[in-house]
Amino acid sequence: MSTTEEGTVSPYAFFAFYALYSHFHPSNHKIRFDSTLNKVSKKLFPDEDIDYDENHSLFITWKKKSKHRESFDDEDAYHLRGCIGTFSEPPLYYGLEKYSMIAAMEDTRFSPISSKELALLKCGCNLLSNSETIYNAVRGGDIFDWEIGKHGIEIKFRYPALGKSYSATFLPDVMVEQNWDKVETFMNLIQKAGVYDSIEEVMENYDKYFVEVIRYEGHKSVITYDQFKKKLKELGEKEE
């Protein structure tokens, strides 16, 4: 992987960004999200050995830079614009294209991304691995058996007072960005899942309400629009 001040650039983040770019510029692209990805990757990322037909859980994150911030290197200049992924394991080429577009256009917390925003975007790709259940309502376990900065967390729980089951997840970098400890992480997960008035009750009685806690690791790469443009030029494509 190549590392710059703006982050770690990889073919995963590049192709996720390309999916959105080609959506807005359908007449100006040569890449297809199939076997040709391997050929393009060899040209742009010759040190990477990638099988795009392998199956992988992943999340795609879009962030947008404030026009009032001068430096693209300042992570605080970016705010979340969309983040969606899957714990199922689709073929990598398919997952990169599909969830790039879903995160950009179908995250219900935000309006769909427009073409006018492209130059302000940063795309992150998290490939997930080493998923492990650390707590189960039947077998028990330790809900705190994970490391901040290394693991992402998914919880599944039931709250009978509202008559529903809930689930939510945070990727590994979220806890670091928000400066949360483990208890704060779980409380924010409960809220993210949709329980707002009884967060402390659910947390204090997790052995009563939690169904499963899963930890996993993520391999993250990011690419800014400027970095993306440079890669397009290497392919001989003209930016629109």
KOLKEDO-75559 format. One record per residue: residue in three letters; x, y, z of N, C-alpha, C in turn. Coordinates in steps of 0.02 Angstrom, whole numbers, plus 50000, padded with zeros to 5 digits. Layout:
BEGIN
ALAXYZXYZXYZ;...
This chain:
BEGIN
MET500424994050000500005000050000500445006250000;SER500215011349967500575017649968500255022350018;THR500675025750059500425029950112500625037150099;THR500145041650106500285048750100500015052150162;GLU500115058750166499845062450223499095062050225;GLU498785060750168498065060550164497775053750180;GLY498195048750188497955042150206498265036750164;THR498035030650174498285024850138497845023750077;VAL498165024150019497795023349956497855016049934;SER497305013149913497305006249890496835005549831;PRO496884999949795496404998849741495684998249766;TYR495584996149829494904995449855494575002349858;ALA494905007149889494625013849895494555017049826;PHE495055015849783495025018649715494415016249677;PHE494295009749677493725007049640493065008949670;ALA493035009749736492425012149768492275019349745;PHE492795023449742492705030349718492505030249644;TYR492815025749606492675025349535491945023649521;ALA491645019549564490945017749554490505023949555;LEU490625028449602490225034549606490405039249549;TYR491045039849534491265044249480490945042149413;SER490955035749398490685033449335489915033949333;HIS489605034049391488885035149393488715042149367;PHE489125047049384489005053849362489295055249293;HIS489785051149271490105052049206490095045449168;PRO489515042949150489475036349118489805035849050;SER489895041449015490185041248949490945041848949;ASN491235042749009491955044049012492305039249058;HIS492175032849047492555027949087492655021549048;LYS493205018349063493385012149028493335006049073;ILE493345007249139493355001649186492664998449191;ARG492654991849196492044988349211492174984349275;PHE491664983749317491774980349381491694972749372;ASP492174969949338492194962749328492924960649324;SER493094955949282493774953349280494294958649260;THR494074964049227494554969149206494844972949266;LEU494544972349324494814975649383495524973149397;ASN495644966849386496314964249398496824967449351;LYS496624968549289497084971549241497234978849260;VAL496714982549277496804989549296497214990049360;SER497084985549407497444985749470498184984549460;LYS498354980149413499064978849400499414984949373;LYS499054989149336499354995249309499425000649362;LEU498895001549402498895006949452499225005049518;PHE499154998649536499414996249600499814989749588;PRO500394990249556500764984249536501004979949594;ASP501044982849654501294979049711500734975249747;GLU500114976249726499554973049758499374966549723;ASP499284961249761499064954749735498344953749758;ILE497874954849713497174955049732496764950349689;ASP496334946549721495854942449685495174945649695;TYR494924949149645494294952749652493694948149651;ASP493804941749640493254937049643493174934049713;GLU493654935549758493584932949826492994936349860;ASN492714933049909492144935749945492374939450008;HIS492064945150023492304949250078491744953550107;SER491694953650175491284958650208491634965350202;LEU491244970650195491544977250187491064982850204;PHE491344988750218490954994850227491285000350187;ILE490865004450155491105010250118490875016550155;THR491345021250165491195027450199491355033350154;TRP490885037950149490995044150113491025049950163;LYS491535054150156491585060250196491675066150149;LYS491425071850172491445077950131491825083350168;LYS492255086850130492665092150158492275098750158;SER492335102350212492025108950216492395113650169;LYS492025117550131492325122350085492715127650122;HIS492595128450186492925133750224493585131450255;ARG493745124950248494385122450275494895122250219;GLU495485124550233495995125350181496355118850165;SER496475114750214496905108950204496505102550197;PHE496655098750144496355092150136496675087150183;ASP497245088950214497585084350259497275084450328;ASP496835089250342496535090050407495915085650411;GLU495955080250450495395075650455494785079050484;ASP494885084050527494325087750556493945091750504;ALA494245092550445493905096350392493355092250360;TYR493335085850373492845081450341492285079550389;HIS491685078950361491125076350401490795070650363;LEU490475066250400490185060250371489645062050320;ARG489655058550264489165059750210488785053450193;GLY489005047750219488665041550206489105035650225;CYS488815030450254489205024450272488745018550276;ILE488845013750231488435007650230488885001950205;GLY488754996050231489124990250209488734983850224;THR489094978350224488764971850234489224967050270;PHE488914962950314489284957550347489234951050307;SER488804950950256488824945350210489474945950170;GLU489614941150130490264941150095490154940750020;PRO489974946249988489894946249915490574946049881;PRO490604944249817491234944949781491494952049788;LEU492144952749796492434959249812492264964549760;TYR492324962749695492184967649642491464970049646;TYR491004965449662490294967149666490154971449728;GLY490454969549784490344973249846490604980349843;LEU491174981349811491454988049806490994992649767;GLU490744990149711490294994249670489624995349704;LYS489324990049729488654990449757488624994949818;TYR489074993849866489024997549928489325004449924;SER489735005749875489935012649862489325016749843;MET488915014049800488325017649777487785018049831;ILE487695012649869487195012749922487385017849975;ALA488025017849995488245022650046488175029850022;ALA488285030949957488245037649930487525039949919;MET487085035349902486415037349879485845035149925;GLU485955030249968485395027250004485465027250080;ASP485975030550107486025031250179485475036150200;THR484985033750237484395037750253484545043550300;ARG485135043750328485315049350372485495055650332;PHE485615054650266485845060150225485465060350159;SER485505066150126485245066650058485755063250011;PRO485535060949953486005057849905486565062649886;ILE487155060049877487725064049854487615066249783;SER487785072449768487705075149701488375075749666;SER488365076649600488975077149561489385083349582;LYS489045088549606489385094649626489825093649687;GLU489725088149723490105086849784490725082749772;LEU490815079949713491355075249700492035077849723;ALA492195083949705492865086749719492995087749793;LEU492475087249834492545088249906492545081649945;LEU492515076049909492405069649943493055065849958;LYS493005061850009493515056850026493145050250035;CYS493415045050005493095038450008493525033750050;GLY493205030450097493545025450138493255018550127;CYS493685013650125493465006650117493745002550174;ASN493304999150210493504994750265493344987550245;LEU493864983450236493764976350225493784972850293;LEU493274969050309493204966150376493454958950377;SER493734957150435493994950350443493994948450516;ASN494134942150529494224939450597493624940950642;SER493034939950615492424940950654492364935450707;GLU492194937550769492164932750824491634934950875;THR491204930250894490714931650946491054931451014;ILE491024936951051491334937151117490824936751173;TYR490184937451156489664936651206489044933851172;ASN488734929051205488124925951180487654924951239;ALA487014926451229486544926151284486494919251316;VAL486654914051278486614907151304487264905051336;ARG487824906351301488474904051326488824909151370;GLY488594915451370488934920551408489544923051372;GLY490024925851410490634928551381490784935351410;ASP491254938851380491484945351405491364950651351;ILE490894955251363490734960251313491304965351304;PHE491774965351350492334970151346492974967051319;ASP492914961051291493504957551264493664959951194;TRP493864966251188494054969151123494494975151136;GLU494854977351084495324982951090495094988851049;ILE495094994751082494935000951047495485002350995;GLY495275003950935495755005250882495914999150839;LYS495774993250866495904987050829495254983750806;HIS494754983750849494134980150834493544984750821;GLY493124982550775492454985250769491994981050811;ILE491414983750828490944980250872490244980350842;GLU489924974550843489224973950824488844971150884;ILE488274974150901487854971450954487164969750926;LYS486874964650955486184962750942485844961951009;PHE485264965251017484924964851082484174965351074;ARG483824963351127483104963851129482904968551186;TYR482414972651174482154976951226481394976051227;PRO481154971451270480444969551270479974975451281;ALA480194980551317479754986251330479524989551266;LEU479934989151214479754991951150479554986551100;GLY479604980351121479364974851080479754973751016;LYS480404975251016480794974550955481484971750970;SER481804969250918482514967350920482914972650884;TYR483534973650905483944979050879484644976550864;SER484974980150819485684978750806486014985050780;ALA486664985550791487054991350768487784989550770;THR488174993150731488904991950730489274998450722;PHE489894998550748490365003950736491005000850709;LEU491285003850656491925001650629492485003350677;PRO493065000150671493605001050719493835008250729;ASP493815012350678494075019150685493595023950718;VAL492955022050724492455026650752492615028250825;MET492775023150864492905024250935493505028750946;VAL493995028150903494595032350909494415039550890;GLU494055040450836493855047150813493425050750865;GLN492995047050898492535050050947492815050251018;ASN493395046951027493705046751093493255043451145;TRP492925037951125492485034251170492865028751205;ASP492685027351268492915021251300492425015651282;LYS492515009751312492105004051292491365004851313;VAL491265007351373490575008451396490225013651353;GLU490565019051337490285024251294490125021451225;THR490555016951201490425013851136489775009951136;PHE489675005851188489055001951191488445006451199;MET488505011751238487925016151247487755019651182;ASN488255021551144488125024651079487855019651029;LEU488065013351034487795008150991487055007051006;ILE486875006951069486175006151088485755011751059;GLN486015017851064485655023551036485625023150961;LYS486175021250929486175020650856485675015450833;ALA485585010250873485105004950854484385007350856;GLY484255012750894483585015450896483255015850964;VAL483635014351017483375015051086483665021451115;TYR483245026151131483475032751152483335034351226;ASP482785031751252482575033651320482795028851374;SER483065023151356483235018051406483945015451396;ILE484385019651373485065017451357485425014751419;GLU485385018351474485725016151535485435009651561;GLU484785008951557484465002751581484714996751541;VAL484734997451475484964991851433485694990351448;MET486114995551455486814994451467486944991251535;GLU486614993951587486724991351654486464984251662;ASN486004982251619485724975451623485844971751557;TYR486454972451530486604969451465486514961951466;ASP486644958751525486564951551529485834949451521;LYS485394954151529484674952851521484444954251450;TYR484764959251417484524961551352484964959751293;PHE485614959351303486064957951247485974950851223;VAL485924949951158485874943351127486564941051104;GLU486944945751073487604943951046488024950151039;VAL488664949351053489164954651040489704951550997;ILE489854954750942490334952150894490884957350884;ARG491504955150887492064959450871492354957350804;TYR492654962150769492954960650705493504965750692;GLU493944964150645494474968750627494334971750558;GLY494624977550545494524980750481495174983050451;HIS495244981950386495814984550349495574990550310;LYS495774996650330495505002650302495985005950253;SER495695008450198496075012550152495625018450132;VAL495935023950115495565030050097495865033150035;ILE495465037150000495725040849943495325047349937;THR495685052849928495355059249917495225060149842;TYR494845065149826494695066449756495335068149717;ASP495785072049747496405073749713496825067549699;GLN496865063049747497225056849736496885052649683;PHE496235052549683495845048849633495985051649563;LYS496005058249556496145061249491496825059149463;LYS497315058749508497985056749486497975049649458;LYS497595045249490497545038449465497175038149398;LEU496685042349389496335042549325496805044549269;LYS497245049349283497725051549232498205045949214;GLU498385041849263498815036149249498475031249203;LEU497815031149204497435026749159497325029849091;GLY497495036249085497395039749022496705042549014;GLU496325042949070495665045649066495675053149081;LYS495235056849049495185064049059494635065549108;GLU494785069449158494285071449207493755075949175;GLU493135074749192492595079049168492425084349220;
